[in-house]
């Protein structure tokens, strides 16, 4: 999978919805918060590069 940038659009319990920055709002990714960096909240921008997510400053 190629590197991509996401934004956290929603958090439900232990899961987050991620939307690709510059992509379609319909293509949401549903992922466990345990796989994301600590302190992630709605509006946090993330960079995904195999196999981890990092916060974009």
N, C-alpha and C positions, 0 to 999 in steps of 0.2 A: 504494500500500500504506500502511495506517495505521501509526502508531507502535506499537511493541511492545517488551516487555522479555523478555530471554532469560537463561538461565544456561548456561554451558558445562558439559556433562555428561561429555564424553569427547573426547580428542584422539588421532587416529591419523595418524601421519606428518605430512603437511602440511595435514590437514583437521581440523575441529572439529565436534562434534555439539552443536547448541543446542536447548534445550527451552524453550518459552514459559513464563514464570512465570505461574502461575495457570491454565495450560492443561493439556491432556491430555499425559501422559508419552509417549503413543504418537506424538504429532506432533513428530518431531524434524526439525531442519533441518541439513543437511550442507553446510558452507561452508569454503572455503579460508582458512587462517590468514592469508594475505597480505591478505585483505580486512578483517581485524579489527585492532584497536589492538595495538601492540607490548606484549609481556608478558602476553598473555592466557593463562590456565591453567585447569585444571578448577576449577569453583566460581566463576569470574569472572562477575559479573552485567553484562549489556550492555543498552543502550537502542538500538533501531534506529529511525531516522527518516530517511526518504528523503534521500539515498542512502548514509548512513553509520552505523556502529556506534560508540558511545561507552561507556566504562566507567562503571558506576553506583557511586558511592562508598558 
